[in-house]
Amino acid sequence: MKPDMFRKPVTILVGLGYPAEVRGVLDAYRHLVEWPVLLRDAAHSLALKACQAALRGEIEAETARGLFAAFAEMHELLAPDTSAVVASRLRSDRDPHVQ
């Protein structure tokens, strides 16, 4: 695995709610650079600086991932985790007593 790749992607909603996987520091950096200037705040600044530092090899990619994920959560960009819904649905399909 490349040193700038995340162990687990951060799935965010882009455009009209389309899920996109942010797989590494460069992806996160690109999303942050494209964020509207008028909406930039302290969380954006921290995530952007972390991505820049990770790209220079000064910090771990997972540190930048954490700050990017926090930024995404703060701005309600995180896509809902559908794995739990799918697992629940599979159980209820097999067992009619599970609701």
FENWOTA-V418480 format. One record per residue. N is the residue number from 0. RES is the residue in three letters. PHI is phi in whole degrees, 0 to 359 (* if undefined). OMEGA is omega in radians with two decimals (NA if undefined). Layout:
[[N/RES/PHI/OMEGA] [N/RES/PHI/OMEGA]]
//
This chain:
[[0/MET/*/3.11] [1/LYS/294/-3.10] [2/PRO/293/3.14] [3/ASP/263/-3.14] [4/MET/268/3.10] [5/PHE/278/3.06] [6/ARG/296/3.12] [7/LYS/228/-3.14] [8/PRO/297/3.01] [9/VAL/260/-3.13] [10/THR/265/-3.13] [11/ILE/242/3.08] [12/LEU/261/3.13] [13/VAL/236/3.10] [14/GLY/58/-3.14] [15/LEU/265/3.09] [16/GLY/90/3.12] [17/TYR/281/3.13] [18/PRO/286/3.09] [19/ALA/228/3.12] [20/GLU/270/3.04] [21/VAL/264/-2.97] [22/ARG/265/-3.10] [23/GLY/200/-3.07] [24/VAL/299/-3.10] [25/LEU/296/3.07] [26/ASP/300/-3.14] [27/ALA/298/3.13] [28/TYR/302/3.14] [29/ARG/298/3.12] [30/HIS/296/-3.13] [31/LEU/291/3.13] [32/VAL/294/-3.13] [33/GLU/278/-3.14] [34/TRP/297/-3.10] [35/PRO/303/-3.09] [36/VAL/303/-3.10] [37/LEU/292/-3.12] [38/LEU/259/-3.11] [39/ARG/288/-3.09] [40/ASP/218/-3.11] [41/ALA/298/3.13] [42/ALA/297/3.10] [43/HIS/297/-3.12] [44/SER/299/3.13] [45/LEU/296/-3.13] [46/ALA/295/3.14] [47/LEU/297/3.12] [48/LYS/296/3.12] [49/ALA/294/3.11] [50/CYS/297/3.11] [51/GLN/298/3.13] [52/ALA/294/3.12] [53/ALA/293/3.11] [54/LEU/295/3.08] [55/ARG/276/3.14] [56/GLY/82/-3.10] [57/GLU/275/3.08] [58/ILE/225/3.12] [59/GLU/288/3.09] [60/ALA/300/-3.11] [61/GLU/292/3.06] [62/THR/292/3.09] [63/ALA/297/3.12] [64/ARG/300/-3.14] [65/GLY/299/3.13] [66/LEU/288/3.08] [67/PHE/293/3.13] [68/ALA/297/3.10] [69/ALA/296/3.08] [70/PHE/300/-3.11] [71/ALA/297/3.13] [72/GLU/294/-3.13] [73/MET/299/-3.11] [74/HIS/259/3.08] [75/GLU/55/3.11] [76/LEU/260/-3.10] [77/LEU/294/3.08] [78/ALA/286/3.11] [79/PRO/297/3.11] [80/ASP/281/-3.08] [81/THR/271/-3.10] [82/SER/297/3.12] [83/ALA/293/3.12] [84/VAL/295/3.14] [85/VAL/297/3.13] [86/ALA/298/3.11] [87/SER/297/-3.14] [88/ARG/296/3.12] [89/LEU/296/3.11] [90/ARG/296/-3.09] [91/SER/290/3.08] [92/ASP/291/-3.13] [93/ARG/276/-3.06] [94/ASP/237/-3.10] [95/PRO/294/-3.13] [96/HIS/274/3.14] [97/VAL/272/3.12] [98/GLN/245/NA]]
//
